[in-house]
Amino acid sequence: MSPFLDTFKGIKSYSPPIWFMRQAGRYLPEYLDVRKRCKGFLDLCYSPELAAEITLQPLKRFPLDAAIIFSDILVVPHALGQKVSFEEGIGPKLTPISLHSFEDHLTVKNFFKNAAPVYQAIHLTKSKLAPSKALIGFAGAPWTLALYMIEGEGSRDFAKAKRQAFENEKAFTSLLDYLSEVISLHLIEQVKAGVQTLQLFDTWAGLCPATHFEKWITSPTRKIVSNLTEAFPSLPIIGFPKGIGANLGEYVSQTKVSGLSLDTTIPLSWAIKNLPSSLILQGNLDPILLVSGGESLKKSILSIHEDMQGRPYIFNLGHGILPQTPPSHVEECVQIVKGQR
Ligand code: 1CP
């Protein structure tokens, strides 16, 4: 049995299941080794053997309860035909789409052929993963994905993309509808290939104004959750709407996610009091504490434990592992969470 999947059935184990967002990546020397073997980051995402190897790397080092398939949220626009590249030390670059003509430039025609290596990587990973470890699939939520697709790169405020969205609300809503359907299909294929749970990354949800929250965040996400639960009724789906604070209650009731990944700004006592008791909470250690290690790390882990006493939950960070994180601190964290230190 899998402690991670048991949590969604309301079964509480001695210590909470644990995994980390971005647990496969640049803080691991063995990842950097494999990375050197591939020219581009996308080549790595589209090499089933290498992607499976990287997915399993953190589980070889640490007794984690879940693996997240090594891929990226920007595989979706790429498989739709948008030009996407990752530049060393800069981040992703996309040829920006225009809201008025996105359907002329994107096509689902070759989507499954282009994304096939992702599903092959899932299949391969699953065959090598112990049954007690859950395999997590994922996608970016429509809002976060649309921001990258219009802006053409990462940004602190996505001002260009947001301005276009406000000035062309109808076309922007059509893009979100289009992405909701494609993301649903991408996630359904991931489940068919072997993932047992999904996480929807809405990293930039906090940039959406309250006035448009339902239209741009919860309604597209609800469509995805609904499509997936129709196909797989008992599939756990975790939402990660980063930075939405007081809108979390609305997010949960409107999207019907079964789990919620909390960012570091959310007091756990608030989440326990204000969110449904059937909802599985995940989080929310500050990733910098994993860089620090030592007493400050231990104190914060024990405080999360204390807040979550009596309730099934999943231990995680409030955002991804940072590249400067010493792997020994990750080990320390897992041992403390599991009560072995
Ligand atoms: O050079 C390299 O090695 C590339 C670094 C890297 C890695 C390791 C990128 C580029 N993506 C990834 C993998 C990745 N991305 C995973 C793998 C599985 C795991 O967690 O172990 C996942 C889940 C993602 C998801 C992702 N990609 C998100 C959502 C989660 C989050 O961290 O907020 C986002 C926003 C992206 C876009 C992206 N891809 C890569 C970078 C550097 C970024 C962020 C760009 C930016 O806005 O600055």
Boltz pocket constraint, residues with backbone or C-beta under 6 A from the ligand:
constraints:
  - pocket:
      binder: B
      contacts: [[A, 20], [A, 21], [A, 22], [A, 23], [A, 24], [A, 25], [A, 26], [A, 35], [A, 41], [A, 68], [A, 69], [A, 70], [A, 71], [A, 72], [A, 73], [A, 74], [A, 86], [A, 90], [A, 91], [A, 92], [A, 138], [A, 153], [A, 154], [A, 155], [A, 201], [A, 203], [A, 320]]
      max_distance: 6.0
